[in-house]
Amino acid sequence: MSWRRLRVLIQHLPPESATWTALRNELTPQQLAEQGEKGQPEKGRWSQLEQLIAANVDATRRVEWALWSVNIEQKSKRPEAPEPMRRPGVGVKRAKAQLTDQSANKLFELIHGGAA
């Protein structure tokens, strides 16, 4: 068997195969983050049925969240929006850092020449 033939066989394995799972599990967090930034799950190796099921799960979670948000008491803390179902090849998205009052003041001082 040639190397080309072996590559073609591996590339056409189903995405849930042990080989593809092992390859995905070997990715470093940096590689996963890069794939998450430029990843296009709709072009992934999921079948159309799996994509539709994931979209259905995401829509159901959003509807449930919307119902909770609408029917909650005014003074209660609102629930956080649901995360989309993870797709293959896309890492977990990290939360963006929030700008606190202390860091905003420090930034203001740095911009206006207050730091030495």
N, C-alpha and C positions, 0 to 999 in steps of 0.2 A: 504494500500500500504506500502511495506517495504521501509526502507532507501536505501537499495541496488537497488531496482527497480527505485526509484526516481533518484538516481545517474546515473543509466544507461540511463534513459530517458533524463536527462539534457545533458549527454555526447554526445548523438546522435542527439541533436538539430542542425539545420543548423547553420553555423558560423555567418550568418547575423541576427540571431534571437535576440529578445530584451534581452533575458537572457544572451547570450554570450557577447553581446555588453555592457550590464551593468557590467558584470564581468571584461571585458577588461578595461572599463572606471574607475573602482575602483583601478586599479593598481597604485602604487606610481611611481614617476620618477625613483627611484632606481630599483624597480622591472622591469620596462620597459627597463632600461639600461642593467640589467642582461639578460633579454630575448633577447635584441639586440646583446649582446656579444655571447651568445651560441645558439641563435635562428636559426632554420633551416626552413625557410618558405616553402621549397618544401615538408616538412613533415607536414605542417599545415593543416588546415581544409578547405582550398579552394578546389574547384573542379578542375579537370584537365583543364577544359575549362577556368576557371578564371585564372589559372596559365599561360596558353598559351596567353591569352589576355594581361596579365601584361607583359609577355616577349615581346610580339609584340609592346606594348607601349614603353617599354624601348629601343628596337631596333630602333623604329622610331625616338625617341628622339636622340639617338646616331648618326643616319644617318643625321638628321637635323643639329646637332651640328658639325659634320664633314664637311658638306657642307658649313656652315657658316665659319668654321675655315679655310677652303681651299680658299674660295672666298673673304676673307677679305683683306684689304690693309695691306701691310707689317708693317707700323708704327702704325696701330690701335691696340687697346687692344683686345686680343683674348677673346671670351666668355668662361665662365666656363663650364666644362663638366656637363651634366645634372645628376640630382639625380635619382636613380632608383625609380620606383613606390613603394610606401609603401605597405608592406604586413601585414596581421593581426598578432599581437603578437610581432612585431618588432618595437622598438622605433626609434626615429630619431637619426641618427649618428651625433655626434658632430665633428666639425672641430678640427683638431689637432693644438696645439699651435705652432706658428712659432718661430724659434730662431732668435732674433734680434741681431744686432751687440753689443748693450749694454749688453744684457744678455749673449752673447757669451764671451765677455771680462770678465764679472764677473765670469762666470764659469771657464774660464782659470785661473783667479787669485785664485779661490778657490782650483782648482786642484794642482796648483803649490805653495801652501802655502802662498799666498799673503794676505789672510784674517786672521784677528786676533780675 
